[in-house]
Amino acid sequence: MTIITTPKKAVAEDVIKDASMAKQKEMMAQHFDRLSDAPATGAKVASTFVPGNLNELIMCFDIVNNLPEVNAIQMGLRKQSGGYVMEAEKHGHSEDVCTYVKSDLGMMTKGNIGPNGRPLPNPDVLLLSYTGCFTFLKWFELLREQYKCETIMFHTPYMGDGKITKEMIDYMVKQLKTEVIPKLERVSGVKFDIDRLREYLKKSQKAEDNLVWSLQSARNKPSPIDAYFGGIYYIGPIFGAFRGTDDAIEYYNFLRAEIEERVKQGKGPLTPDGDMGKERYRLVVEGPPNYTHFRQFWKMFYDEGAVVVASSYTKVGGTYDFGFRHDPAKPLESLAEYCLNVYTNRNLPMRVDMLENYVNEYEADGLLINSIKSCNSFSAGQLLMMREVEKRTGKPAAFIETDLVDPRYFSAANVKNRLESYFQMIEQKRAGARSAA
Ligand code: SF4
């Protein structure tokens, strides 16, 4: 695979992007073309999900991955998801169902045209490799009815006690050996080669190191990146179809060099309107973003000089910042450990600890929760988490509500009002601290 080089700073429509963002977009476009070309090339396709995806394993069978959540996100960014969500509702799917699911199902009934404007192929296999969100199970049951293809369920135990035990790993490795690998061999006709897997995992490690470095660069003041809005671009290749590839290594080397340059120049993040002005607020954000009004949402932050220095969402496809790396010396065990470590597989006390640490470690002014109407995996317990982080850090926290890809649940005026009140709250806290000093 190759990466197309891009100019230093790319301007698409009226949006200013870092060269790494433009590069990421090209990689994604190449991947969608690979999917659309599958019927012609004969490549087998697995539908699977972002959290706990087994990209390195899938590649061992020459299978290409198709991620329905990523398709829904792309449709949200292109403002097409609203129509698909309503289409799914017309077919009886309730208003409360996750809107990624409804966007995907609606898109399917309308010809399954992907973000590249070409039809996406039917999957040869449905690989459910992370079960921390119950919606995933139901989603694939619906897809199974439609496609009638092989379905693999790889069960990931929930980290209810806040730790990974040997029994959990053994249980998952056994499933890989007896269920997942034999079925992938059957679907693909390719024999499993563990040394091939080791090679991919070696590549994953390198990309993971630079992803972590890039996200942690937000410890600088000013932060050279926005670890939520910008972070979404940065996690794309590793959480998507590129983990384990040379492309991912090249992308994260490139990203790191770009950020190093921004740090050297003392610059804050690049926003769609150009370099962000003075950094006034440093925030930690919990929860996924809204995609239908992505740019408008981001603007509400950077117009006020607010930068997100850490977010839980950039850990949804794997938590690497606590040291986990895919390990070629323990290939199957590390795939299991990776799935167990997905952010939403962590119990609430672990999530609270994580957010508290982020507020302290990144010297943030507080915690903001973006509660997603239709995502129970993230939203359950968020108010409690907010109060606890507020109590432990002494920093103000705030709560806003939007949705993933349903434009009906993004109320710009409400969100803006709440953000403005939150920034005032931070100012008051600062003034209080100054007068107490
Ligand atoms: S984690 Fe949330 S957004 Fe993802 S599938 Fe589950 S409910 Fe939907």
Boltz pocket constraint, residues with backbone or C-beta under 6 A from the ligand:
constraints:
  - pocket:
      binder: B
      contacts: [[A, 69], [A, 98], [A, 99], [A, 100], [A, 101], [A, 133], [A, 134], [A, 135], [A, 136], [A, 344], [A, 374], [A, 375], [A, 376], [A, 377], [A, 378], [A, 404]]
      max_distance: 6.0
